[in-house]
């Protein structure tokens, strides 16, 4: 028993040494050292992680992506409200690309349970004036709150919340062919959905006329079996942007440098995004509370193992 216990201890120490050697985890004698951050510093980092990961967090209004460049930017939060009404067959659909000139699109006609045509793009509020003073943008984060606005006697039907990686052409509101989706009853629903970064282009700068893929997931909403020609869902689309002002524009003085790139924050943000499902049937306040808990947990793992090791071990 004693020999086995010593052997197990030796294996564990060697494993920790391997983690330290490969990923830079702080160790001493093969044992991890918990180098805890000062409480005030930890709280500041936790706020930064929540602001980056949760678009509904009060601190997200003004958040920027950590960047080592010297470009001065303006943080801007856009809120778009839309009421989704059904057609004569009790169907409706909407998706949210989060582009400034395409905050959302609503389905116009259906072929069976598939969207056949879409209405024109709807821009974010004050898009025309923003395009006059800013030249480029990037998305810090965005999310959508979806809740039933029909009265109890008209709230029958099913709602589909699907996470997609690209602009859909003729999606199915019955939920087929989506890799990640939730189907819930319309009655009394109150859900939140948060976009995720899925590629290196998610932090790139784009012009206002650019409509290419931003490597961020988007939300598709489908309604079926609902009361005909009735407003059944209310959607609140929250998008946090960074804008680069046009040279000499009236808002140049508002631009400030982005915060420096912090591997600890970036690792924690990625972990929270992976650990937290895109769609949740909870109010905004409950989701933000959960984001805060995940941010604290992620920062604790980064403190213990180091940024690279924490990303693999969490």
C-alpha positions as CSV (number, residue, x, y, z in Angstrom):
1,X,0.0,0.0,0.0
2,X,2.8,2.4,0.9
3,X,4.8,1.7,-2.2
4,X,1.7,2.2,-4.4
5,X,0.9,5.5,-2.6
6,X,4.4,6.8,-3.2
7,X,4.3,5.7,-6.8
8,X,0.9,7.5,-7.3
9,X,2.4,10.6,-5.7
10,X,5.4,10.4,-8.0
11,X,3.2,10.1,-11.1
12,X,1.1,13.1,-10.0
13,X,4.2,15.2,-9.4
14,X,5.7,14.3,-12.8
15,X,2.3,15.1,-14.4
16,X,2.3,18.5,-12.8
17,X,5.9,19.1,-13.9
18,X,4.9,18.2,-17.4
19,X,2.1,20.7,-17.4
20,X,4.4,23.3,-16.1
21,X,7.1,22.6,-18.6
22,X,4.7,22.5,-21.6
23,X,2.2,25.1,-20.7
24,X,3.9,27.4,-18.2
25,X,1.9,26.5,-15.1
26,X,3.5,28.0,-11.9
27,X,4.9,25.0,-9.9
28,X,7.5,24.3,-7.2
29,X,8.8,20.8,-6.6
30,X,6.2,19.4,-8.9
31,X,3.3,21.0,-7.0
32,X,1.1,23.8,-8.3
33,X,1.4,27.1,-6.5
34,X,-1.8,29.1,-6.2
35,X,-0.7,32.6,-6.9
36,X,-3.8,34.4,-6.2
37,X,-4.4,37.9,-7.5
38,X,-5.2,40.7,-5.2
39,X,-8.9,41.0,-4.6
40,X,-9.2,44.4,-6.3
41,X,-7.3,43.2,-9.4
42,X,-9.3,40.0,-9.6
43,X,-12.6,41.9,-9.4
44,X,-11.4,44.2,-12.2
45,X,-10.5,41.2,-14.4
46,X,-13.8,39.5,-13.6
47,X,-15.7,42.6,-14.7
48,X,-13.7,42.7,-17.9
49,X,-14.4,39.0,-18.6
50,X,-18.1,39.5,-18.0
51,X,-18.2,42.6,-20.2
52,X,-16.6,40.7,-23.0
53,X,-18.6,37.4,-22.7
54,X,-22.0,38.7,-21.7
55,X,-23.6,41.4,-23.9
56,X,-26.4,41.9,-21.4
57,X,-24.0,42.7,-18.6
58,X,-24.2,46.4,-17.6
59,X,-20.4,46.6,-18.0
60,X,-20.6,45.4,-21.6
61,X,-21.8,48.9,-22.7
62,X,-18.3,50.4,-23.4
63,X,-16.4,47.1,-23.6
64,X,-13.6,46.7,-26.2
65,X,-11.5,43.8,-27.4
66,X,-8.0,43.6,-26.0
67,X,-5.7,44.9,-28.7
68,X,-2.0,45.7,-28.9
69,X,-2.5,48.1,-31.8
70,X,-2.5,51.9,-31.4
71,X,-5.8,52.4,-33.1
72,X,-8.2,54.6,-31.2
73,X,-11.8,53.4,-31.2
74,X,-15.3,54.3,-29.8
75,X,-17.3,51.7,-28.0
76,X,-21.0,51.8,-28.9
77,X,-24.0,49.7,-27.8
78,X,-26.9,49.3,-30.1
79,X,-30.3,48.1,-29.0
80,X,-32.9,47.1,-31.6
81,X,-36.5,46.1,-30.7
82,X,-38.7,44.1,-33.0
83,X,-42.1,42.5,-32.7
84,X,-42.5,39.2,-34.6
85,X,-45.9,38.6,-36.0
86,X,-47.3,35.4,-37.6
87,X,-48.8,34.9,-41.1
88,X,-52.2,33.4,-41.9
89,X,-50.7,29.9,-41.2
90,X,-49.4,30.8,-37.8
91,X,-45.8,30.9,-39.0
92,X,-43.0,33.5,-38.5
93,X,-39.2,33.6,-38.8
94,X,-36.3,36.0,-38.1
95,X,-32.5,36.0,-38.0
96,X,-29.9,38.4,-36.6
97,X,-26.6,38.8,-38.4
98,X,-25.6,41.8,-36.2
99,X,-24.2,43.8,-39.1
100,X,-24.9,47.6,-38.7
101,X,-26.9,47.6,-41.9
102,X,-28.6,44.3,-41.2
103,X,-29.6,44.1,-37.5
104,X,-32.2,41.5,-38.5
105,X,-34.4,40.2,-41.4
106,X,-37.9,38.8,-41.2
107,X,-39.3,36.0,-43.4
108,X,-41.7,37.2,-46.0
109,X,-43.2,34.0,-47.4
110,X,-43.0,30.3,-46.7
111,X,-42.9,27.1,-48.7
112,X,-44.3,24.5,-46.3
113,X,-42.1,24.9,-43.2
114,X,-39.2,26.4,-45.1
115,X,-38.6,30.2,-45.5
116,X,-39.1,31.0,-49.2
117,X,-38.3,34.7,-49.3
118,X,-37.1,37.4,-46.9
119,X,-38.1,41.0,-46.3
120,X,-35.5,43.8,-46.8
121,X,-32.7,44.2,-44.2
122,X,-33.4,46.3,-41.2
123,X,-30.5,48.4,-40.0
124,X,-29.5,49.2,-36.5
125,X,-31.1,52.5,-35.1
126,X,-29.4,55.7,-36.4
127,X,-27.4,53.7,-39.0
128,X,-27.2,56.5,-41.5
129,X,-25.7,59.0,-39.1
130,X,-23.2,56.4,-37.7
131,X,-22.0,55.6,-41.3
132,X,-21.3,59.3,-41.8
133,X,-18.8,59.6,-38.9
134,X,-17.4,56.0,-38.6
135,X,-15.4,54.1,-41.2
136,X,-15.0,50.6,-39.8
137,X,-16.5,48.4,-37.1
138,X,-16.0,45.1,-35.3
139,X,-18.4,43.2,-33.0
140,X,-17.4,42.9,-29.4
141,X,-20.4,40.7,-28.5
142,X,-24.1,40.4,-29.1
143,X,-27.1,38.7,-27.8
144,X,-30.9,38.5,-28.1
145,X,-33.6,38.4,-25.5
146,X,-36.8,36.7,-26.8
147,X,-40.0,36.6,-24.9
148,X,-43.7,35.9,-25.5
149,X,-45.9,39.0,-25.9
150,X,-49.1,37.3,-26.9
151,X,-51.9,37.1,-24.3
152,X,-52.6,33.8,-22.7
153,X,-55.4,32.9,-25.1
154,X,-53.2,33.4,-28.1
155,X,-49.9,32.0,-27.0
156,X,-50.2,28.5,-28.5
157,X,-47.4,27.2,-30.8
158,X,-43.8,26.3,-30.7
159,X,-40.6,28.5,-30.9
160,X,-37.4,27.3,-32.4
161,X,-34.1,29.0,-31.3
162,X,-31.2,27.8,-33.6
163,X,-27.6,28.8,-33.5
164,X,-26.2,29.1,-37.0
165,X,-22.8,30.0,-38.5
166,X,-23.9,31.8,-41.7
167,X,-26.8,33.7,-43.2
168,X,-29.6,31.2,-44.0
169,X,-31.3,31.0,-47.4
170,X,-34.3,28.8,-46.8
171,X,-34.2,27.5,-43.2
172,X,-36.8,25.1,-41.8
173,X,-38.8,26.4,-38.9
174,X,-39.5,22.9,-37.8
175,X,-35.9,22.6,-36.6
176,X,-34.4,20.1,-39.0
177,X,-30.8,20.3,-40.2
178,X,-29.7,22.6,-37.4
179,X,-26.7,21.3,-35.4
180,X,-27.6,23.3,-32.3
181,X,-31.2,24.4,-31.4
182,X,-33.9,24.5,-28.8
183,X,-37.7,24.0,-29.4
184,X,-39.9,25.3,-26.6
185,X,-43.5,26.2,-26.1
186,X,-44.5,29.8,-26.9
187,X,-46.6,30.3,-23.8
188,X,-44.7,32.3,-21.2
189,X,-41.3,31.9,-22.7
190,X,-38.5,34.2,-21.7
191,X,-35.2,33.2,-23.3
192,X,-31.8,34.7,-23.9
193,X,-29.3,33.8,-26.6
194,X,-25.6,34.9,-26.9
195,X,-23.4,34.7,-29.9
196,X,-20.1,32.9,-29.9
197,X,-16.8,33.5,-31.8
198,X,-16.0,30.6,-34.2
199,X,-13.0,31.8,-36.1
200,X,-10.1,34.2,-36.5
201,X,-12.2,36.7,-38.5
202,X,-14.4,37.5,-35.5
203,X,-12.0,40.3,-34.3
204,X,-11.3,41.8,-37.7
205,X,-12.3,45.3,-38.7
206,X,-14.9,45.6,-41.5
207,X,-16.3,48.5,-43.5
208,X,-19.9,49.4,-43.2
209,X,-20.5,48.1,-46.8
210,X,-18.8,44.7,-46.0
211,X,-21.3,41.9,-45.6
212,X,-18.8,38.9,-45.5
213,X,-18.8,36.3,-42.7
214,X,-17.6,37.6,-39.3
215,X,-16.9,34.2,-37.8
216,X,-19.6,34.8,-35.1
217,X,-22.7,32.7,-34.7
218,X,-26.1,34.2,-35.4
219,X,-29.6,33.4,-34.2
220,X,-32.5,32.0,-36.3
221,X,-35.9,32.1,-34.7
222,X,-38.8,30.1,-36.1
223,X,-42.4,30.0,-35.0
224,X,-45.0,27.4,-36.0
225,X,-48.5,26.4,-34.9
226,X,-49.2,29.8,-33.4
227,X,-52.3,32.0,-33.7
228,X,-52.6,33.5,-37.1
229,X,-51.7,37.1,-37.9
230,X,-50.8,37.9,-34.3
231,X,-47.7,39.5,-32.7
232,X,-46.4,36.6,-30.7
233,X,-42.7,37.4,-29.9
234,X,-40.8,40.4,-28.8
235,X,-37.1,40.5,-29.5
236,X,-34.5,42.8,-28.0
237,X,-31.2,42.6,-30.0
238,X,-28.2,44.0,-28.1
239,X,-25.0,44.5,-30.1
240,X,-21.8,46.0,-28.6
241,X,-19.5,47.4,-31.3
242,X,-16.2,49.1,-31.6
243,X,-16.1,51.9,-34.3
244,X,-13.2,53.6,-35.9
245,X,-14.0,57.3,-36.6
246,X,-13.5,58.9,-40.0
247,X,-10.4,61.2,-39.9
248,X,-11.5,64.7,-38.9
249,X,-15.1,63.6,-38.0
250,X,-17.0,65.2,-35.1
251,X,-16.5,62.1,-32.9
252,X,-12.8,61.7,-33.2
253,X,-12.2,63.2,-29.8
254,X,-14.3,60.4,-28.3
255,X,-11.9,57.7,-29.5
256,X,-9.6,56.0,-26.9
257,X,-7.1,53.2,-27.2
258,X,-8.3,49.6,-26.7
259,X,-7.2,47.8,-23.5
260,X,-3.9,45.8,-24.0
261,X,-4.2,42.2,-24.9
262,X,-4.4,40.1,-21.7
263,X,-4.0,36.3,-22.2
264,X,-5.6,35.7,-18.8
265,X,-8.8,37.6,-19.9
266,X,-8.8,36.0,-23.4
267,X,-8.6,32.5,-22.0
268,X,-11.3,33.1,-19.4
269,X,-13.6,34.7,-22.1
270,X,-13.2,31.6,-24.3
271,X,-13.9,29.3,-21.4
272,X,-17.1,31.1,-20.5
273,X,-18.2,31.0,-24.1
274,X,-17.7,27.2,-24.3
275,X,-19.2,26.5,-20.8
276,X,-22.3,28.6,-21.3
277,X,-25.0,27.3,-23.8
278,X,-26.0,29.8,-26.5
279,X,-29.7,29.6,-25.8
280,X,-31.1,29.5,-22.3
281,X,-34.7,29.7,-21.1
282,X,-33.9,32.2,-18.4
283,X,-34.4,36.0,-18.0
284,X,-31.4,38.3,-18.7
285,X,-30.7,38.9,-15.0
286,X,-30.3,35.1,-14.2
287,X,-28.0,34.6,-17.2
288,X,-25.8,37.5,-16.2
289,X,-25.5,36.1,-12.7
290,X,-24.4,32.8,-14.2
291,X,-21.8,34.5,-16.5
292,X,-20.3,36.1,-13.4
293,X,-19.9,32.8,-11.6
294,X,-18.3,31.2,-14.7
295,X,-15.9,34.2,-15.1
296,X,-14.7,33.7,-11.5
297,X,-14.3,30.0,-12.0
298,X,-12.4,30.6,-15.3
299,X,-10.0,33.2,-13.7
300,X,-9.3,30.8,-10.9
301,X,-8.3,28.1,-13.4
302,X,-6.1,30.5,-15.2
303,X,-4.4,31.6,-12.0
304,X,-3.7,28.0,-11.0
305,X,-2.5,26.5,-14.3
306,X,-1.5,29.4,-16.5
307,X,-3.5,30.6,-19.6
308,X,-2.5,27.9,-22.0
309,X,-2.9,25.0,-19.6
310,X,-6.2,26.3,-18.2
311,X,-7.7,26.3,-21.7
312,X,-6.9,22.6,-22.0
313,X,-7.8,21.5,-18.5
314,X,-11.1,23.3,-17.9
